[in-house]
């Protein structure tokens, strides 16, 4: 994808924003524990092990801010990070697989759904999809839930470094076409890599625009 949607000044402003202080605030295990909706929030959702924590770390250029793991299903709370005192980044429990009992998995996935449905300051959800695999049935179910709840979401293809550039772009275009008619989906699909840094500047720019404009 080209960056024609953003000026050089917007790209730079987003880079500066994400280079500022970022701190872990809290993990909420119950809906009653959520912080007050007093800052704009950008949430990251996706299947377990799709790379949500790694992407957040890449965006702020800090390896250990969001705890990532090779074991799917480790994020079992809604985790909140504050960026420059102006924006919250929210790491949601993954769906589709978890090393937990069925009851426990259902509990923290329901927590994520409750957060998404009832958060008035939520500006956008980045729905992360593994670029190597594309959209899977659990992702389609998640998009249907976002559409039904009128939650604005944007697809980000993660682990794009695992594909050749032409393959990554073909997957991006195919995914973009697949979600084009969904009512709550943002029209641009992004591809990014937390390892190489490719595409992160566009994710930052989209997040900054959604949160602060």
C-alpha positions as CSV (number, residue, x, y, z in Angstrom):
1,X,0.0,0.0,0.0
2,X,1.2,3.5,-0.7
3,X,1.3,6.2,1.9
4,X,-0.6,8.7,-0.3
5,X,-3.3,8.8,2.4
6,X,-0.9,10.7,4.6
7,X,1.3,13.7,4.3
8,X,5.0,13.5,5.3
9,X,4.1,15.7,8.2
10,X,1.4,13.3,9.4
11,X,3.8,10.4,9.1
12,X,6.4,12.3,11.1
13,X,3.9,13.4,13.8
14,X,2.8,9.8,14.3
15,X,6.4,8.7,14.6
16,X,7.1,11.3,17.2
17,X,3.9,10.4,19.1
18,X,4.8,6.7,19.3
19,X,8.4,7.6,20.3
20,X,7.2,9.3,23.4
21,X,6.6,7.8,26.8
22,X,4.6,4.6,26.8
23,X,3.7,2.8,30.0
24,X,1.7,-0.3,31.0
25,X,-1.2,0.9,33.2
26,X,-3.2,-2.2,34.1
27,X,-4.8,-5.4,33.1
28,X,-8.5,-5.7,33.6
29,X,-9.9,-9.2,34.4
30,X,-13.4,-8.0,34.8
31,X,-15.5,-5.4,33.0
32,X,-15.8,-3.5,36.3
33,X,-12.1,-3.0,36.4
34,X,-11.8,-1.1,33.2
35,X,-10.3,2.4,33.5
36,X,-12.7,5.4,33.0
37,X,-13.3,6.2,29.3
38,X,-11.4,9.5,29.6
39,X,-8.8,9.0,26.8
40,X,-9.2,7.9,23.2
41,X,-8.4,4.2,22.8
42,X,-7.0,2.1,20.0
43,X,-7.5,-1.6,20.5
44,X,-5.7,-4.6,19.0
45,X,-7.6,-7.8,18.4
46,X,-7.0,-11.0,16.6
47,X,-6.4,-14.8,16.8
48,X,-4.1,-16.1,19.5
49,X,-0.5,-15.9,18.5
50,X,-1.2,-13.5,15.6
51,X,1.3,-11.0,17.1
52,X,-0.7,-8.4,18.9
53,X,1.9,-7.8,21.7
54,X,4.7,-7.8,19.2
55,X,3.0,-5.3,17.0
56,X,2.4,-3.0,20.0
57,X,6.0,-3.3,21.0
58,X,7.1,-2.5,17.4
59,X,4.9,0.6,17.2
60,X,6.5,2.1,20.3
61,X,9.9,0.6,19.5
62,X,10.1,-1.1,22.9
63,X,10.7,-4.8,23.1
64,X,9.2,-5.5,26.5
65,X,6.2,-3.1,26.9
66,X,3.6,-5.6,25.9
67,X,4.4,-9.1,27.0
68,X,4.5,-11.5,24.1
69,X,4.8,-15.3,24.2
70,X,5.2,-18.2,21.8
71,X,2.4,-19.9,23.6
72,X,-0.9,-19.0,22.1
73,X,-3.6,-17.6,24.4
74,X,-1.4,-16.1,27.1
75,X,-3.2,-12.7,27.1
76,X,-6.2,-13.3,29.4
77,X,-6.9,-9.7,30.4
78,X,-7.6,-6.5,28.6
79,X,-4.2,-4.8,29.0
80,X,-4.0,-1.0,28.8
81,X,-1.0,1.1,27.9
82,X,-0.9,4.9,27.9
83,X,1.0,6.7,25.2
84,X,2.3,10.2,25.9
85,X,-0.6,10.7,28.4
86,X,-2.9,11.2,25.4
87,X,-3.9,7.8,24.0
88,X,-4.5,4.3,25.4
89,X,-3.4,1.3,23.4
90,X,-5.4,-1.8,24.4
91,X,-4.2,-5.4,23.9
92,X,-7.2,-7.7,23.8
93,X,-7.3,-11.5,24.6
94,X,-6.9,-13.5,21.5
95,X,-9.6,-15.7,20.0
96,X,-9.6,-19.0,18.2
97,X,-7.2,-20.9,20.5
98,X,-6.0,-20.8,24.1
99,X,-4.1,-23.0,26.5
100,X,-6.8,-22.8,29.1
101,X,-9.9,-24.7,30.0
102,X,-13.0,-24.1,27.9
103,X,-14.7,-22.2,30.7
104,X,-11.6,-20.0,31.2
105,X,-11.2,-19.3,27.5
106,X,-14.8,-18.3,27.2
107,X,-14.5,-16.0,30.2
108,X,-11.7,-13.9,28.9
109,X,-13.0,-13.9,25.3
110,X,-16.4,-12.7,26.6
111,X,-14.5,-9.9,28.5
112,X,-13.0,-8.8,25.2
113,X,-16.5,-8.7,23.6
114,X,-17.9,-6.7,26.5
115,X,-15.1,-4.2,26.2
116,X,-15.7,-3.8,22.5
117,X,-19.4,-3.3,22.8
118,X,-19.5,-0.8,25.7
119,X,-16.5,1.5,25.2
120,X,-17.6,5.0,24.1
121,X,-14.0,6.3,23.7
122,X,-12.9,3.4,21.5
123,X,-11.8,5.0,18.2
124,X,-10.7,2.0,16.2
125,X,-9.9,-1.7,16.5
126,X,-6.9,-3.0,14.5
127,X,-7.9,-6.6,13.6
128,X,-4.7,-8.5,13.1
129,X,-4.5,-11.3,10.6
130,X,-1.5,-13.5,9.9
131,X,-0.4,-12.6,6.4
132,X,0.8,-16.1,5.8
133,X,-2.7,-17.5,6.3
134,X,-5.2,-14.8,5.4
135,X,-8.7,-14.6,6.7
136,X,-9.9,-17.7,8.6
137,X,-13.4,-18.6,9.8
138,X,-12.7,-17.2,13.4
139,X,-11.7,-13.9,11.8
140,X,-14.9,-13.7,9.7
141,X,-16.9,-14.4,12.9
142,X,-15.0,-11.5,14.6
143,X,-15.7,-9.1,11.7
144,X,-19.4,-10.1,11.8
145,X,-19.5,-9.2,15.5
146,X,-17.8,-5.9,14.9
147,X,-20.2,-5.1,12.1
148,X,-23.2,-6.0,14.3
149,X,-21.9,-3.8,17.1
150,X,-20.9,-0.9,14.8
151,X,-17.3,-1.0,16.0
152,X,-14.9,0.5,13.5
153,X,-12.1,-1.9,12.7
154,X,-9.2,-2.0,10.3
155,X,-7.3,-5.1,9.1
156,X,-3.6,-5.3,9.7
157,X,-1.7,-8.2,8.1
158,X,1.0,-9.2,10.5
159,X,4.3,-11.1,10.0
160,X,4.5,-9.7,6.5
161,X,8.3,-10.3,6.6
162,X,7.5,-14.0,6.3
163,X,6.3,-13.5,2.7
164,X,8.0,-12.1,-0.4
165,X,7.0,-8.5,-1.0
166,X,4.8,-9.4,-4.1
167,X,3.1,-12.2,-2.1
168,X,2.4,-9.8,0.8
169,X,0.9,-7.2,-1.5
170,X,-1.2,-9.8,-3.2
171,X,-2.5,-11.0,0.1
172,X,-3.2,-7.4,1.2
173,X,-5.2,-6.7,-2.0
174,X,-7.2,-9.9,-1.7
175,X,-8.0,-9.2,2.0
176,X,-8.9,-5.6,1.2
177,X,-11.3,-6.8,-1.5
178,X,-12.8,-9.4,0.9
179,X,-13.8,-6.8,3.5
180,X,-14.7,-4.0,1.2
181,X,-18.5,-4.3,1.6
182,X,-18.4,-4.9,5.4
183,X,-20.2,-1.9,7.1
184,X,-17.9,-1.3,10.0
185,X,-14.6,-2.1,8.2
186,X,-12.2,0.7,7.4
187,X,-11.4,0.6,3.6
188,X,-7.6,0.4,3.8
189,X,-5.9,-2.9,4.7
190,X,-2.4,-2.6,6.0
191,X,0.5,-5.0,6.0
192,X,3.3,-4.7,8.6
193,X,6.1,-6.6,10.3
194,X,7.1,-6.1,13.9
195,X,10.5,-7.8,13.0
196,X,11.6,-5.7,10.1
197,X,9.6,-2.6,10.9
198,X,8.0,-2.5,7.4
199,X,4.6,-0.9,7.4
200,X,4.7,0.3,11.0
201,X,4.7,3.9,10.0
202,X,1.3,3.5,8.3
203,X,-0.2,1.7,11.3
204,X,1.1,4.6,13.5
205,X,-0.4,7.2,11.2
206,X,-3.8,5.5,11.0
207,X,-3.8,5.1,14.8
208,X,-2.8,8.7,15.4
209,X,-5.4,10.1,13.0
210,X,-8.2,7.9,14.5
211,X,-7.3,8.8,18.1
212,X,-6.5,12.5,17.9
213,X,-8.6,14.0,15.0
